[in-house]
Amino acid sequence: VVTIRTWLSRVAAIALFLVGSSIAYQTFFNSHSAIQVLQTTDALITAYQLPDGSEIWLNKNSQLHFPEVFDSKQRIVSLQGEAFFKIAKDSNRPFIVQTGETSIQVLGTTFNIRAYKAENTTVLKVVEGKVVFEAINTGEQAILKANEKAQFQKNTQAINRAVAESWQD
């Protein structure tokens, strides 16, 4: 009887160690991956492929912050400036671009965001697909499809929609 209890105690201790190690690994290594920063100067536009296969073109005087490895539930990046995005489709992990006062959520699409800190507006233009454009402070949302654009006015915290003549306007 004592030998079985000793054996079961050892098996339970090993199982507990393995479960604890797995949780610690998931918590500290997967969710806290290193943040990468792309930054352009006033004379440079940078093309880059993110870890999930999404492509971005970072315009002049812009910064993009993103994790070295995206987590299993969502793909979040932070933008200051202007960038054109071509997002790799992944229906299980939405792609979210945070610009400070706005957030853009997509599953796979192509769009441009202009969100310079010194400007009073954030402009989103959708080329393909569909996105949710949200004002973080008010919760106001606009769902935009291909050939639509919206402007977020920082002073009024309002989102205004329009039809885009071209993706460049």
N, C-alpha and C positions, 0 to 999 in steps of 0.2 A: 504494500500500500504506500509506504514512504517513497519507494523508487518511482512509482507512477506519478505521485504528486511532484516529486523533484523534476521528473521529465516534463510534465505538463507545465510547470513553472518556467522551465527553461524555454520551451516552445512559445509560451505566451510572452516572455521577455523579448525573444527574438522577433516575434510578430509585431510587438509594440515598437521596438527599435526601427524596424523596416517602415512601418506606417509613419512614425514620427520623422524619419529621414526623408521620406517622400514628400510629406507636407512641408518640411523646412526647405527642401529643394524648390518646390513649386512656389513657395512664398518669396524666398530671397533671390533666386536666380532667374526664374521666368518672368515674374511681374516687375522686377526692378532692373530691366536691361538698360545698358548705357544709352544715354541720349546723344544722338548725333545732331550736329548743327551744320547746315549749308548756308553760306552767306555770300552774296554777290556785292561787287563794288559798283560804282556809277558807270563803269565802262564794260560790264560783263553780264551776259545772260548765260545761265548754267542749265544744262540738261542732265538729269539724274534719274536712275532707276531705284525705287524704294525696295526694301526687303521683300515685299509681297508681289513684286513685278509691276507695280504701278509706275507710270512715267510722269515726271514733272519737268517743267521748264521754269526756272526761277528768274524773274525779271531783275533789272538793275536795282541796287540798293534794297535788297530783300533778304529775309532770313526764314529758314524752315527748320523747325525742331521736330525730330522723330526718333522713336526708339530703335535700337539696333535690331531688335526682334519684336514684332507685334505680338500682343497677347492673343489668347484663344477666343476671346469674345468680341473684340473690336480693334480697329486700327485708327489710332488718334495721332494727328500731327498738329503743329501750331505754326501759323504763318503771320509774319509781319512783312508787308509789302505786297508784291503781285506775283502770281504764279498761274501757269496753265497746267491743269491736271488731266491725265488720262488714267483712270482708275481701273485696276485689275478687278474683274468680277469675283465676288466671294459672298454668296448669299448668307453664309453663316456668320460673317464678321463685317458689319457695316464700317465704312471709311468715314471718319469725322475730321473736318478741318476746323480748328478753333482759331479765331482772329482777335480775341480779346473780348469784343462786345457781341460777336456773332458766332454761330456754329453752323456748319454745312454738313449734312449727313447724306451719304450715297452708298449704293451697293456696287455700282460699276457704271461709269459714265465719263464724259469729257466736259470740262468746264474751265472757266477762268475766274479768278478772284483778284480784286484789287482792294487791298486793305492797308494802306499806309497809315501809320499812326498820326502823322501830321495832317491828314485830310479828314474832312468832316463826313465823308461817306465811305461805305464799303459797298463795292459793286460786284455782283455775281452774274455771269453770263453762261448759260448752259448751251453746249453745242450738241450733245447727244445724251439720251437717257433722261433721268429724273432725279431731282435732289430736294431735300427739305432744308430751307433757309430759315434760321431761327435767331431772333433777338434774345440774347441770354437774359437780360434784366427784366424784360416784359413777358417773355414766353411767346410773343407773337411769331407766327410761322407763315411761310409761303412755300407752296409746293410748285417747283418750276420744272417745265419740260423743255425739250429741245427748242431752240430759237426763242427762248424767253430770257429776260433779265430782270433783276431786282436791285434796288438800291436801299441800303440801310442808312438812315440819317442819324448820326450820333447825337445831335442836339435835341431831336424830337423822339428818338428811340423808335421810329416808325420804319416799316418796310414798304416800299412802293414798287409795284410790278409794271413791266412794259414788254412789248414784243421787240426783240433784238433784230435790227435790220441785217446785221451780219455779226459774227462772233467778235469782230474787232471794234464795233461802235461803242 
